[in-house]
Each structure stands twice: as structure tokens, then as C-alpha cells.
Amino acid sequence: MIIFIMWAVAAAALAIGGATAREFLTSDHWNQKETGIAVSILAVGYGVIGRALATILSSAGLSPDDVSDASVGAGLLGFLGFFVAAILAYIKVLPRGKMESLG
């Protein structure tokens, strides 16, 4: 049940991030705020996928009594790894943000 909830949260984050990015792609350029918003939402989605995968892999083959805190730690490391990897990938792929004028 917990894994299903993680997949649902990841799907929601990726859907919202994808809609946000699609709207921003219609512009000629991306501002810094727009890039940060889209990248953050999408990276959270991938981070949750990483957490679900790490939790599954760390507890696979174990009985419910044998599962320890190590699966929680592996899940958090999975989240962090996928989150950072997604941010780095989107930094390379998306157009560079332009400075905004304040006047």
C-alpha cells in the first residue's frame, strides 16, 4: 500500500511538472523562476520513484519481520540520488534561463 501511494505521488508530481514545463516551453525563453519551478517539481517526481525503487530493492526477499530501518535509509538515499540526477539532467536539457529586468 505504501509503495502504491509513492507511485501515485510520483505520477502526480510528474504530471504537474510536465504540464508546467509544457506551458513554459511555448515561451521564447525561460526565466529563472520558471526553470526552477519546472525542474523542482519534476525532480521531486523522479525522487519519489527512486525512493520507491530503493525501498522495494532493499526489502525484496525478506519476511516482514526481517525488514529493518535499513530499508528506510535506502529509500532516502534513493530519493536523494534520483532527485539530484534529475536536476542535473534537466539543467543540461532545458534552455538556460535569462535574467529578468526589474523595471
C-alpha positions in Angstrom: 0.0 0.0 0.0 2.8 2.4 0.8 4.5 1.7 -2.5 1.3 2.4 -4.3 1.0 5.7 -2.6 4.6 6.6 -3.6 3.8 5.7 -7.2 0.7 7.9 -7.1 2.6 10.9 -5.6 5.3 10.4 -8.2 2.8 10.3 -11.0 1.1 13.4 -9.7 4.4 15.3 -9.4 5.4 14.3 -12.9 2.0 15.3 -14.4 2.1 18.7 -12.7 5.7 19.2 -13.7 5.1 18.1 -17.2 2.1 20.5 -17.6 4.2 23.3 -16.1 7.1 22.6 -18.4 4.9 22.4 -21.4 3.4 25.8 -20.7 6.8 27.3 -20.3 8.1 25.7 -23.5 5.6 27.8 -25.5 7.5 30.9 -24.5 10.5 32.1 -26.5 12.7 31.7 -23.4 12.6 30.6 -19.8 13.0 32.9 -16.9 15.0 31.7 -13.9 11.9 31.3 -11.8 10.1 29.2 -14.4 13.1 27.0 -14.9 13.4 26.5 -11.1 9.7 25.6 -10.7 9.6 23.1 -13.5 12.9 21.4 -12.6 11.9 21.2 -8.9 8.5 19.6 -9.5 9.9 17.1 -12.0 12.8 16.2 -9.8 10.5 15.5 -6.9 8.6 13.1 -9.0 11.8 11.3 -10.0 13.0 11.4 -6.4 9.8 9.6 -5.2 10.3 7.0 -7.9 13.9 6.5 -6.6 12.6 6.1 -3.1 10.0 3.5 -4.1 12.6 1.5 -6.1 15.2 1.6 -3.3 12.6 0.6 -0.7 11.5 -2.3 -2.9 15.0 -3.5 -3.6 16.2 -3.2 0.0 13.3 -5.2 1.3 12.9 -7.8 -1.5 13.2 -11.3 -0.4 12.8 -10.5 3.3 10.0 -11.5 5.6 8.0 -8.7 7.2 9.7 -9.4 10.5 13.2 -9.1 9.0 12.7 -5.7 7.4 14.6 -3.1 9.4 15.4 0.6 9.4 17.9 -0.1 6.6 15.1 0.0 4.0 14.1 3.5 5.2 17.7 4.7 4.8 18.0 3.0 1.4 14.7 4.7 0.4 16.0 8.1 1.4 19.3 7.6 -0.4 17.3 6.5 -3.5 15.2 9.7 -3.3 18.4 11.8 -3.0 20.2 10.1 -5.8 17.3 10.3 -8.3 16.4 13.8 -7.2 20.0 15.1 -7.8 20.3 13.1 -11.1 17.1 14.5 -12.4 18.1 18.1 -11.5 21.5 17.6 -13.3 19.8 16.1 -16.3 17.3 18.9 -16.6 19.9 21.6 -16.2 21.7 20.1 -19.3 18.5 19.6 -21.3 16.3 22.7 -20.7 17.1 26.1 -22.2 19.1 28.4 -20.0 17.2 31.0 -18.0 17.6 34.6 -18.9 17.9 37.4 -16.3 14.8 39.3 -15.6 14.7 43.1 -15.6 13.2 44.7 -12.5 11.8 47.7 -14.2 
